[in-house]
Amino acid sequence: MTKMYYDKDGKLALTHYCVMGNRPGMVLESADAKTMKFAFDKTCGINPKKESHMHALTLRFDDADTITASCKAFMDGKEMPEKPTTMKRVKS
């Protein structure tokens, strides 16, 4: 999986290229010094009631070396529990 971030009409957006074989889009919903929240872009071509997909993403900058990503997914039209992933830079 990978995400591509880009400008969409003056707003930060992303496309999530998913292991499920689809590519949901999201747009920045809110941001502050520690957190960025992306919400589902209804224009991305995915029917959230029928197609399993990643629906939202929150990125939290815990410190200079740590980011926690929390994804909201929909499977068979139902929202799944969020599963945060913490990524920590290792300095050698």
C-alpha positions in Angstrom: 0.0 0.0 0.0 1.0 3.6 -0.6 -0.4 7.1 -0.4 0.2 10.0 -2.7 -0.4 13.5 -1.3 -1.3 16.3 -3.6 -3.1 19.7 -3.9 -6.7 19.5 -4.9 -8.2 22.9 -5.5 -6.0 24.5 -2.9 -6.6 21.8 -0.3 -4.3 18.9 0.7 -5.6 15.6 -0.5 -4.5 12.0 -0.8 -5.1 8.9 -2.8 -4.6 5.6 -0.9 -3.5 2.8 -3.3 -4.8 -0.1 -1.3 -4.1 -3.8 -1.1 -7.8 -4.3 -1.6 -7.3 -3.2 -5.2 -9.0 0.1 -5.0 -7.9 3.7 -4.5 -10.0 5.8 -2.2 -9.4 9.5 -2.1 -9.4 11.7 1.0 -9.2 15.4 1.7 -7.8 17.3 4.7 -10.6 17.9 7.1 -8.7 19.5 9.9 -5.1 20.1 11.1 -3.2 21.6 14.0 0.4 21.4 15.1 0.1 17.8 16.2 -2.6 16.2 14.1 -3.9 15.9 10.5 -7.3 14.4 9.8 -8.3 13.3 6.3 -11.9 12.5 5.4 -13.4 10.4 2.6 -13.7 12.2 -0.7 -17.2 11.4 -2.1 -16.0 12.2 -5.6 -13.3 9.4 -5.7 -15.6 6.9 -7.4 -16.0 4.4 -4.5 -19.5 3.5 -3.2 -18.9 3.2 0.6 -22.1 1.2 1.1 -20.9 -1.6 -1.3 -17.1 -1.5 -1.6 -14.7 -2.2 1.2 -12.2 0.6 1.5 -10.1 2.9 3.7 -12.5 5.7 4.6 -10.4 8.1 6.8 -6.9 8.7 8.1 -5.6 10.5 11.2 -1.9 11.3 11.4 -0.6 12.3 14.9 2.9 13.7 15.3 3.7 12.4 18.8 7.3 13.8 18.8 10.1 14.6 16.4 10.7 10.8 15.8 7.2 9.3 16.2 4.1 9.3 14.1 0.9 7.4 14.9 -1.4 6.7 11.9 -5.0 5.6 12.6 -7.1 4.4 9.7 -10.9 4.0 9.5 -12.0 1.2 7.2 -15.3 0.1 5.9 -15.8 -3.6 5.2 -19.1 -4.8 3.5 -20.6 -1.4 4.3 -19.8 -1.6 8.0 -17.3 0.6 9.9 -14.5 -1.4 11.4 -12.6 -0.5 14.6 -9.7 1.8 14.1 -6.2 0.2 14.5 -3.5 2.7 15.2 0.1 2.1 13.9 3.0 3.8 15.5 6.1 4.5 13.4 9.3 5.5 15.2 12.5 6.7 13.5 15.5 4.7 14.6 18.7 6.6 14.7 22.0 4.8 14.3 
